[in-house]
Amino acid sequence: MTDIPKLIAQEFSLSLHNVSNALDLWLEGATVPFLARYRKEQTGSLDEVQLRDIFERYTYLDELGKRKEKILSEIEAQGKLTDELKQKIVNCFNKTELEDLYLPYKPKRRTRAMIAKEKGLESLAVWIEVHNKPQVGNVDLIAEAKRYIDGEKGAETAEQALAGAADILAEQIADDAEIRAYLRKYLFKKGFFVSKVKQEHPEGSTKYEMYRDYSYGVSKIPPHNVLALYRGESEGILTVDIAFEESEVMTYLEQKVINTKARELKEFYQGMLKDAFNRLLKPSLIRDIRSDRKDYADLESIQTFEANLRNLLLASPAGMKPTLAIDPGFRTGCKVAVLSDTGKYLKYQAIFPHTGESKRKQAEQIVKDFISQYNIQLIAIGNGTASRETDLFIGEVLKQIEPTLDSRYNGGNLRNALSPKPIKVIVNESGASIYSASNVAREEFPDLDITLRGAISIGRRLQDPLAELVKIDPKSIGVGQYQHDVNQKLLKQKLEESVESCVNYVGVDLNMASKELLTFVSGISATIANNIVAYRNEQGAFKNRKELLKVAKLGKKTYEQAAGFLRIRNGENPLDNTAVHPESYPVIKQIAKSLQVSLDKITTVGNELKNLDLKQFVTEDIGLPTLQDAIAELEKPGRDPREQFQYATFKEGVAEISDLTEGMILEGVVTNVVNFGAFVDVGVHQDGLVHISQLCDRFVSDPNKVVKVGEVVKVRVLEVNQKLKRIGLSIKQAG
């Protein structure tokens, strides 16, 4: 019925050729990351955001088209499908408007209008409609209605007959698509969300105090306020409604419907319209408005969640270095795990630095021995209970450690040969306990205690956040806003897309990646990820990308989608450690030959690559965009696209909220960004809020454009409320 690619191209102002190619490839099974990186010639270099928008719109319009066909078929079966109605349905591209058009023909439960028709009152309703004209004089409604009195059928009085006729007309008004569209638009523009706290909750007793006597325009209400209102309502604390000027609505309906000047008939219509609106239209339209605002709030909140998750997953890795991972604790001690430079678990020891001087001395020695024995370069400390105390303890230990001579030193500059002290970093451990108890963790470490698994996860997060965090349900990572209140199906879809995008953006080491990480690589299913790990365990490390084709169930299509995102370090082919796709290897070999260098040396001739005329290497299959991407990759082979590692240094002497004073300047880490600001960890076990107005010296509409999760920032303490555990911070006043 509808040329969907053409419509999408028009809506997004894109080339029909590019949109059609993208849709064809996607429907054949190509993933968004693959299309965005390796099919730029066909798609006109559409990026991931554009591609996802196109595919989402296609899905919507495809579902809409199927719904149209069903509706047309049902109306035709009733013998009521006119050419005009068919045209309206065919030209409709909004699901709500389509359902409005279908409403008069949609099978309903037994209504008052149906009952009136069963009583034979439809003819009376038609008679009233016929007389609703300016040129018709006074009429005697009672006299006409008496003709429909029938004790056996049910209308026993003229008043009952008129009431039945009014029910029939009221339903017609309520089913009118044009009227519904106008009133829905009116409520959206002129309506207000209003709420009150129920009487049984005295002032100051709930977290919804700002909604005690609240009013905000429907069209302008912030998404987080919508979700808060609905949550308060579901918890039985708030009453929530949509307020508007009903007199304006009635004026519109009367002007739209009433044509007669006859007083008696006019009064009949006024009463009927009031009933039609209050009984039928108002409840339905308010449901529509509330649903629309819920969808809007869900989408905005999910987009914020996506942005936070992306920033967290793409946080700069400290690197694959020998790491001491510590899950802090007071009475139960600190769980200390040693991890190798590949993230492998090596050793465990519980230490008790916070339960007496003698045990503290023992703990000091254990940490020193671990650092020396395993050449520890990173120390990851979870940010939960006892984190600051453990951080201070580790700081004291490090002060006692002298720089050591690198074992590879063979003369020369002694200063450069001294191994630096380990870097200690407090790591956000949100979700670590969820991972520890998960099937993934049990399968990975079946013989380890749940708390030790948590320590390992904390250490690996520091080494490579992306590789570790993909093992955890994104909702458990702690960077969302009302994530339990939004559309869970949509949330799951969007977060999975975000993880997929991040994983393929960075690329995956084929010989080190967990099956959880491999699952998010373009084209790889959970089954194939399992098979890759099983093959690796049986046959040893992959030597080249082609070897993937030996993995069970990994066919040519999957290989095409996945190969460019998988890296093999120190393999047989140097191109296997780059983002260059295997299908481009022949042309890269031609380029190497033209430069008179071997393939393994091509990454060392950066300037010559830059000055190369790539047009001479363009073929039917490999275009200029793909060649440009390949050359850019060869100039910096194996480069991690994530930013350089940075970490916050928390202020000494500030470990609890009671240590904070107004005016303090502190360093902290952004832990969550929401519509109304950002939360920052300053090392006191309670994140502070930087309100949107305190992010910077200019107006901010979207906090994500100013700060991001994982960013190290300086803040000034504006307010400390120990009773409510609230900390007000400012970035713009921090200097």
C-alpha positions in Angstrom: 0.0 0.0 0.0 2.7 2.5 1.0 6.2 2.8 -0.5 7.9 2.8 2.9 11.5 3.5 1.7 10.3 6.5 -0.2 8.3 7.8 2.7 11.3 7.4 5.1 13.7 9.1 2.7 11.3 12.0 2.5 10.7 12.2 6.2 14.5 12.2 7.0 15.6 14.2 4.0 17.8 11.3 2.8 18.6 9.7 -0.5 16.1 7.1 -1.5 19.0 5.0 -3.0 20.8 5.0 0.4 17.7 4.3 2.4 16.6 1.4 0.2 20.1 -0.1 0.2 20.3 0.1 4.0 16.9 -1.5 4.4 17.6 -4.3 2.0 20.9 -5.1 3.7 19.3 -4.9 7.2 16.4 -7.2 6.2 18.9 -9.7 4.9 20.5 -9.8 8.3 23.2 -7.1 8.4 23.8 -5.4 11.7 23.9 -1.7 12.4 27.6 -1.6 13.4 28.5 -3.6 10.2 26.5 -1.3 7.9 27.8 1.8 9.5 31.5 0.8 9.2 31.7 -1.5 6.2 28.9 -0.6 3.8 29.4 3.1 3.5 29.3 3.0 -0.3 25.9 1.5 -0.3 24.4 3.6 2.5 26.0 6.9 1.7 28.0 6.8 5.0 24.9 6.8 7.2 25.9 6.6 10.8 24.5 4.2 13.5 22.0 6.8 14.8 20.6 7.4 11.4 20.4 3.7 10.6 18.6 2.9 13.8 16.2 5.7 13.2 15.5 4.4 9.7 15.0 0.8 10.9 12.7 1.9 13.8 10.6 4.0 11.4 10.4 1.1 9.0 9.2 -1.2 11.7 6.6 1.3 12.8 5.3 1.9 9.3 5.3 -1.8 8.5 3.2 -2.6 11.6 1.0 0.3 10.7 0.5 -1.1 7.1 -0.5 -4.5 8.4 -3.0 -2.9 10.8 -4.5 -0.8 8.0 -5.0 -3.9 5.9 -6.8 -5.6 8.8 -9.0 -2.6 9.5 -10.0 -2.1 5.8 -10.9 -5.8 5.6 -13.1 -5.6 8.8 -14.9 -2.4 7.7 -15.4 -3.9 4.2 -16.9 -7.0 5.7 -19.4 -4.8 7.5 -20.4 -3.2 4.1 -19.5 0.3 5.4 -16.2 1.0 3.5 -16.7 4.1 1.4 -14.1 5.4 -1.0 -13.6 8.5 1.2 -13.0 6.4 4.3 -10.6 4.1 2.5 -8.6 7.1 1.3 -8.4 8.5 4.8 -7.1 5.2 6.2 -4.6 4.7 3.4 -3.2 8.2 3.9 -3.0 7.8 7.7 0.6 7.4 9.1 -0.2 7.7 12.9 -1.4 4.7 14.9 -3.6 6.8 17.2 -5.3 8.6 14.3 -5.8 5.3 12.6 -7.5 3.9 15.6 -9.7 7.0 15.7 -10.9 6.3 12.2 -11.6 2.7 13.0 -13.4 3.5 16.3 -17.0 3.8 14.9 -16.6 0.3 13.2 -14.7 -1.4 16.0 -16.6 -4.2 17.8 -17.5 -2.9 21.3 -18.8 -4.4 24.4 -22.5 -3.7 25.0 -22.9 0.0 25.3 -25.8 2.3 26.2 -26.1 3.2 22.5 -26.4 -0.4 21.6 -29.1 -0.9 24.2 -31.0 2.2 22.8 -30.8 0.7 19.3 -32.2 -2.6 20.6 -35.1 -0.5 21.9 -35.7 0.8 18.4 -34.6 4.3 19.1 -32.1 4.7 16.2 -34.9 6.3 14.0 -35.6 8.9 16.7 -31.8 9.8 16.8 -31.9 10.1 13.0 -35.0 12.3 13.2 -33.3 14.6 15.7 -30.2 14.9 13.5 -32.3 15.8 10.5 -33.9 18.6 12.4 -30.6 20.0 13.7 -30.5 22.7 11.0 -30.7 26.5 11.1 -33.7 26.6 8.8 -35.8 24.2 10.8 -38.2 25.9 13.2 -39.4 24.8 16.6 -39.9 21.1 17.2 -41.9 19.2 19.8 -39.4 16.6 21.0 -41.7 15.0 23.5 -44.4 14.5 20.9 -42.0 12.9 18.5 -40.5 10.7 21.3 -43.9 9.4 22.3 -44.1 7.6 19.0 -41.3 5.4 20.2 -42.8 4.3 23.5 -42.9 0.5 23.6 -43.4 -1.2 26.9 -42.3 -4.5 25.5 -39.0 -3.2 23.9 -38.1 -1.1 26.9 -38.8 2.7 26.2 -41.7 3.2 28.6 -41.8 7.0 28.5 -40.9 9.8 26.1 -38.1 10.9 28.4 -36.6 7.4 28.3 -36.9 7.4 24.5 -35.1 10.8 24.3 -32.4 9.6 26.7 -31.8 6.5 24.5 -31.6 8.7 21.4 -29.1 11.0 23.2 -27.0 7.9 24.0 -26.8 7.0 20.3 -25.8 10.5 19.3 -23.3 10.8 22.2 -21.5 7.7 21.0 -21.4 9.0 17.4 -19.8 12.2 18.8 -17.3 10.3 20.9 -16.3 8.2 17.9 -15.8 11.1 15.6 -12.1 11.1 14.5 -12.0 14.9 13.8 -13.5 15.8 17.2 -11.1 13.4 19.0 -8.1 14.8 17.2 -9.0 18.4 18.1 -9.7 17.7 21.7 -6.6 15.6 22.1 -4.6 18.5 20.7 -6.4 21.0 23.0 -5.7 18.9 26.1 -2.1 18.6 25.1 -1.6 22.3 24.6 -3.9 23.8 27.3 -4.1 20.9 29.9 -2.2 20.8 33.2 -0.9 17.8 35.2 -2.2 18.4 38.7 -1.4 16.3 41.8 -2.0 16.3 45.5 -0.7 14.2 48.4 -3.4 12.2 50.0 -4.7 13.4 53.4 -3.4 10.4 55.3 0.2 11.6 54.5 1.0 14.6 56.6 3.4 17.3 55.4 7.0 16.3 55.3 6.3 12.6 55.6 6.9 11.6 52.0 9.5 11.9 49.2 6.8 13.5 47.1 6.5 16.8 48.9 7.1 18.9 45.7 4.0 17.2 44.3 1.8 18.1 47.3 0.0 20.9 45.4 1.6 20.6 41.9 0.6 21.9 38.5 2.5 21.8 35.2 1.6 22.1 31.6 1.0 18.8 29.8 3.1 19.9 26.8 6.1 21.2 28.9 6.3 18.8 31.8 9.8 17.4 32.2 10.0 13.6 31.8 11.3 12.9 35.2 8.3 14.7 36.7 5.9 12.5 34.7 7.5 9.3 36.0 7.6 10.6 39.6 3.9 11.5 39.4 3.0 8.1 38.1 5.2 6.3 40.7 3.6 8.4 43.5 0.2 7.5 42.2 1.0 3.8 42.0 2.3 3.8 45.5 -1.0 5.3 46.7 0.5 8.6 47.9 -0.5 11.0 45.1 -3.7 11.7 43.2 -2.9 12.7 39.6 -5.2 14.3 37.1 -5.3 16.4 34.0 -7.0 19.8 34.6 -8.3 22.1 31.8 -11.1 24.6 31.1 -14.1 22.5 30.5 -16.1 25.5 29.4 -13.8 25.9 26.4 -14.3 22.3 25.4 -18.1 22.6 25.6 -18.0 25.8 23.6 -16.1 24.0 20.9 -18.4 21.0 20.9 -21.5 23.2 20.7 -20.1 25.3 17.9 -19.1 22.1 16.1 -22.3 20.1 16.5 -25.3 22.4 17.2 -26.8 24.0 14.1 -30.4 24.4 15.2 -31.8 27.6 16.7 -34.8 25.9 18.2 -34.6 26.3 22.0 -35.9 22.8 22.9 -33.6 21.0 20.5 -30.7 23.2 21.4 -31.0 22.3 25.1 -31.3 18.6 24.2 -28.0 18.8 22.3 -26.3 20.7 25.0 -27.2 18.0 27.5 -26.2 15.3 25.1 -22.8 16.9 24.4 -22.0 17.3 28.1 -22.8 13.6 28.6 -20.8 12.6 25.5 -17.7 14.5 26.8 -17.8 13.6 30.5 -18.8 10.0 30.1 -17.1 9.0 26.8 -14.6 11.5 25.5 -12.9 12.8 28.6 -11.9 9.5 30.2 -10.7 8.2 26.9 -8.7 11.3 25.9 -7.1 11.7 29.3 -5.9 8.1 29.0 -4.5 8.9 25.6 -2.7 12.0 27.0 -1.3 10.2 30.0 -0.2 7.3 27.8 1.4 9.8 25.3 3.3 11.6 28.1 4.4 8.2 29.6 5.8 7.1 26.2 7.6 10.5 25.9 9.0 10.2 29.5 10.0 6.6 28.9 11.9 7.5 25.7 13.6 10.5 27.2 14.7 8.6 30.3 15.8 5.6 28.2 17.9 7.9 26.0 19.5 9.4 29.2 20.2 5.8 30.4 21.7 5.0 27.0 24.0 8.0 27.1 25.1 7.2 30.6 25.7 3.5 29.8 27.6 4.3 26.7 29.9 6.7 28.6 30.4 4.1 31.4 31.2 1.3 28.9 33.5 3.5 27.0 35.3 4.8 30.1 39.0 4.8 29.7 40.6 1.5 30.7 43.6 1.6 33.1 45.0 -1.2 30.9 45.7 -4.9 31.2 48.3 -4.7 34.0 48.9 -6.8 37.1 46.2 -5.7 39.5 45.3 -5.9 43.2 41.5 -5.9 43.5 40.0 -5.1 46.9 36.4 -5.5 48.1 36.5 -3.4 51.3 34.9 -4.3 54.6 35.2 -3.5 58.3 34.3 -6.5 60.6 34.4 -9.1 57.8 37.6 -7.8 56.4 38.7 -6.8 52.9 38.7 -9.4 50.2 41.9 -9.1 48.2 42.3 -10.8 44.8 45.4 -10.8 42.6 44.8 -10.5 38.8 47.3 -11.0 36.1 47.9 -8.7 33.1 45.3 -10.7 31.2 42.7 -10.4 34.0 43.3 -14.0 35.1 42.6 -14.7 38.8 45.8 -15.8 40.6 45.5 -15.6 44.4 43.2 -14.5 47.2 43.7 -13.3 50.8 41.4 -11.7 53.3 43.0 -8.8 55.3 41.7 -7.0 58.4 43.2 -3.5 58.4 40.3 -1.9 60.4 40.1 -4.3 63.4 43.1 -3.5 65.5 46.7 -2.5 65.2 48.2 -6.0 65.0 45.9 -7.1 62.2 46.6 -3.8 60.4 50.3 -4.6 60.5 49.6 -8.1 59.1 47.5 -6.6 56.4 50.3 -4.1 55.5 52.7 -7.0 55.1 50.4 -9.0 52.9 49.7 -6.1 50.6 53.5 -5.3 50.3 54.2 -9.0 49.5 51.5 -9.1 46.9 52.8 -5.9 45.3 56.4 -7.2 45.2 55.7 -10.8 44.2 53.2 -10.1 41.4 54.7 -6.7 40.2 51.4 -5.0 40.9 50.8 -1.9 38.9 47.1 -1.1 39.7 45.1 -1.3 42.9 41.3 -1.3 42.5 39.3 -0.5 45.6 35.5 -0.9 45.6 33.6 2.2 46.6 31.2 0.5 49.0 31.4 0.2 52.8 34.9 1.0 54.2 36.2 2.2 50.8 37.7 5.5 52.1 39.2 3.9 55.1 40.7 1.2 52.9 41.9 3.8 50.4 43.7 5.6 53.3 45.2 2.3 54.5 46.5 1.5 51.0 47.9 5.0 50.7 49.9 4.5 53.9 51.2 1.2 52.6 52.3 2.8 49.3 54.2 5.5 51.2 56.4 2.7 52.7 57.3 1.2 49.3 60.5 2.3 47.6 60.6 2.4 43.7 62.3 -0.9 42.5 64.7 -1.5 39.7 63.1 -2.9 36.5 64.4 -6.4 35.9 65.1 -5.5 32.3 67.6 -2.7 33.3 71.0 -3.2 31.7 72.6 0.2 32.2 71.7 3.6 31.0 69.4 6.1 32.7 68.7 4.6 36.2 65.8 7.0 36.9 63.9 5.7 33.9 64.5 2.1 34.9 62.8 2.5 38.3 59.4 0.8 38.4 56.8 3.3 39.6 54.5 2.7 42.6 51.1 1.1 41.8 48.3 3.5 41.1 45.3 3.1 43.5 41.8 3.9 42.2 38.5 3.8 43.9 36.2 1.9 41.5 32.4 2.2 41.3 31.2 -1.3 42.3 27.5 -0.9 41.4 26.2 -4.2 40.1 29.2 -6.2 41.3 27.1 -8.1 43.9 24.6 -8.8 41.1 27.4 -10.3 39.0 28.8 -12.2 41.9 25.6 -14.2 42.3 24.8 -14.6 38.6 25.1 -17.7 36.5 27.9 -16.0 34.6 30.0 -15.6 37.7 29.2 -19.1 39.0 30.2 -20.6 35.6 33.4 -18.5 35.5 34.4 -19.2 39.1 32.4 -22.2 40.4 34.7 -22.8 43.4 35.1 -19.2 44.6 33.1 -17.4 47.3 30.6 -14.8 46.2 32.5 -11.9 47.8 35.7 -13.0 46.1 33.9 -13.0 42.7 32.9 -9.4 43.5 36.5 -8.4 44.2 37.6 -9.9 40.9 34.9 -8.0 39.0 36.0 -4.7 40.7 39.6 -5.3 39.5 38.7 -6.2 36.0 36.5 -3.1 35.8 39.6 -1.0 36.3 41.6 -3.0 33.7 38.9 -2.9 31.1 35.4 -1.5 32.0 33.8 -2.6 28.8 34.9 -6.3 28.9 33.7 -6.7 32.5 30.5 -4.6 32.5 28.9 -6.5 29.6 28.5 -9.4 32.0 26.0 -7.4 34.1 22.4 -6.5 33.4 22.8 -2.8 32.5 19.9 -1.9 34.8 22.0 -3.1 37.7 24.9 -0.8 36.9 23.3 2.3 38.6 23.4 4.9 35.8 19.6 5.0 35.0 16.8 7.3 36.0 13.4 5.6 37.0 14.6 2.6 35.0 12.1 0.3 36.8 9.2 2.6 35.8 9.8 2.8 32.0 8.8 0.5 29.2 10.9 -2.6 30.1 10.8 -4.1 26.6 12.0 -0.8 25.0 14.6 -0.3 27.7 16.0 -3.8 27.2 16.2 -3.2 23.4 17.8 0.2 23.6 20.4 -0.9 26.2 21.3 -4.0 24.2 21.8 -1.8 21.1 24.0 0.6 23.2 26.2 -2.3 24.4 26.4 -3.7 20.9 27.5 -0.3 19.5 30.2 0.1 22.2 31.6 -3.4 21.8 31.9 -3.1 18.1 33.2 0.5 18.3 36.2 -0.6 20.4 36.7 -4.1 18.9 37.3 -7.4 20.7 40.4 -9.4 21.3 39.4 -12.8 19.9 41.8 -14.7 22.0 40.9 -13.1 25.3 37.2 -12.2 25.1 34.6 -13.9 27.3 31.6 -15.5 25.6 29.5 -12.6 27.2 31.6 -10.0 25.3 31.6 -12.0 22.1 27.8 -12.2 22.2 27.7 -8.4 21.4 30.0 -8.6 18.4 28.2 -8.0 15.1 26.5 -11.2 13.9 27.5 -13.4 16.7 24.8 -15.2 18.7 25.1 -16.7 22.1 25.5 -20.2 20.6 28.3 -19.1 18.3 30.0 -17.2 21.1 30.0 -20.4 23.2 31.4 -22.3 20.2 34.2 -19.8 19.7 35.3 -20.2 23.3 35.0 -24.0 23.1 37.1 -24.0 19.9 39.7 -21.7 21.6 39.9 -23.9 24.6 40.4 -27.1 22.5 42.6 -25.8 19.7 44.4 -22.9 21.4 44.6 -19.3 20.4 43.3 -18.2 17.0 46.2 -17.6 14.6 44.2 -15.7 11.9 40.6 -14.5 11.3 40.0 -17.2 8.6 40.3 -19.8 11.3 36.9 -18.6 12.6 35.2 -20.4 9.7 36.2 -23.7 11.4 34.0 -22.8 14.4 30.8 -24.8 14.6 27.8 -22.9 13.1 29.9 -19.9 12.2 29.2 -19.6 8.4 30.2 -17.1 5.8 27.4 -14.7 6.6 28.4 -14.5 10.3 32.1 -14.3 9.3 31.3 -11.3 7.0 29.4 -9.5 9.8 31.9 -10.3 12.7 35.4 -10.5 11.3 36.2 -6.8 11.1 35.4 -6.3 14.8 37.6 -9.2 16.1 41.3 -8.6 16.7 44.1 -11.1 16.8 47.3 -9.7 18.4 50.6 -11.2 17.1 48.8 -13.4 14.6 49.9 -14.6 11.2 48.4 -11.6 9.4 49.2 -8.1 10.8 45.9 -6.9 9.3 44.0 -9.2 11.7 44.9 -6.8 14.5 43.1 -3.9 12.8 39.6 -2.8 11.9 40.3 -3.5 8.3 37.8 -6.0 7.0 39.2 -9.2 5.4 37.3 -8.4 2.2 39.6 -5.4 1.9 42.8 -7.4 2.3 43.5 -7.8 -1.4 43.4 -4.0 -2.0 45.6 -3.4 1.0 48.1 -5.9 -0.4 48.0 -3.9 -3.7 48.7 -0.7 -1.7 51.6 -2.3 0.1 53.1 -3.5 -3.3 52.7 0.0 -4.7 54.6 1.4 -1.8 57.2 -1.3 -2.1 56.8 -2.5 1.5 55.8 -5.9 2.9 52.4 -6.2 4.5 53.8 -6.5 8.0 55.6 -3.1 7.4 52.7 -1.2 6.0 51.7 0.2 9.4 55.2 1.9 9.7 54.9 4.1 6.6 52.3 6.6 7.9 53.3 9.7 5.8 53.4 7.7 2.6 49.9 6.3 3.3 48.6 9.8 3.9 50.0 11.1 0.6 48.6 8.1 -1.4 46.1 8.8 -4.2 43.4 6.3 -3.1 41.3 6.7 -6.2 43.6 4.4 -8.2 42.6 1.5 -5.9 38.8 2.0 -6.0 36.9 -1.0 -7.4 33.3 -2.0 -7.8 33.3 -3.6 -4.4 35.7 -1.3 -2.5 34.9 2.4 -2.6 36.7 5.5 -1.4 35.1 5.7 2.0 36.2 2.1 2.8 39.7 2.8 1.6 39.9 6.0 3.7 38.8 4.1 6.8 41.4 1.4 6.1 44.2 3.8 5.7 43.2 5.7 8.9 43.3 2.3 10.7 46.7 1.4 9.3 48.1 4.7 10.5 47.2 3.8 14.1 46.9 0.0 14.1 45.3 -1.6 17.1 44.7 1.8 18.7 42.1 1.8 21.5 39.6 4.5 20.5 38.7 5.2 24.2 40.0 8.2 25.9 43.2 8.2 28.0 42.8 6.8 31.5 42.1 9.3 34.3 41.0 8.9 37.9 39.9 11.2 40.8 41.9 11.8 43.9 39.6 12.2 46.9 40.5 14.7 49.5 42.3 13.3 52.5 40.4 13.7 55.8 37.0 13.7 53.9 35.6 10.2 54.3 32.1 10.7 55.7 29.3 13.2 55.0 30.0 14.7 58.4 33.4 15.7 57.1 31.9 18.0 54.5 31.5 21.7 55.0 30.0 24.3 52.7 32.5 26.0 50.4 34.9 23.0 50.2 36.4 22.4 46.8 36.7 18.6 46.0 37.5 16.3 43.2 35.0 13.7 42.3 33.7 11.3 39.6 30.4 11.7 37.8 28.4 8.5 38.6 25.0 9.3 37.0 23.6 12.0 34.7 19.8 12.7 34.8 17.4 15.2 33.3 17.8 17.6 36.2 21.6 17.4 36.8 24.4 15.0 37.6 25.4 12.9 40.6 29.0 13.0 41.7 31.0 10.7 44.1 33.3 12.8 46.3 34.3 9.9 48.5 31.8 10.0 51.3 29.6 7.0 50.5 26.8 9.4 49.4 26.7 10.9 45.9 26.1 14.7 45.8 23.8 16.3 43.3 25.0 19.0 40.9 21.7 20.6 39.8 21.3 21.4 36.1 21.6 25.1 37.1 25.0 24.5 38.7 26.6 22.6 35.8 28.1 25.7 34.0 27.7 29.4 33.5 25.3 29.2 30.6 21.8 27.7 30.2 21.8 23.9 29.9 19.0 22.0 28.3 20.6 18.6 28.4 23.1 17.7 31.1 24.6 15.0 28.9 26.0 17.8 26.7 28.0 19.2 29.6 29.1 16.2 31.7 29.3 12.5 31.3 29.4 9.4 33.5 33.0 8.6 34.6 34.3 12.1 34.1 36.5 13.6 36.8 35.3 17.0 37.9 36.0 19.6 40.5 33.0 20.7 42.6 32.2 23.1 45.4 30.0 22.0 48.3 26.9 24.2 48.4 24.8 22.4 51.0 25.0 19.4 53.4 22.0 17.8 55.0 23.2 15.0 57.1 19.7 14.0 58.3 18.4 13.5 54.7 21.8 12.5 53.4 21.7 15.1 50.7 24.7 16.9 49.3 24.3 19.9 47.0 27.3 20.6 44.7 28.3 23.0 42.0 30.7 22.6 39.2 30.4 26.2 37.9 31.3 27.6 41.4 34.3 25.3 41.8 36.6 27.7 39.9 
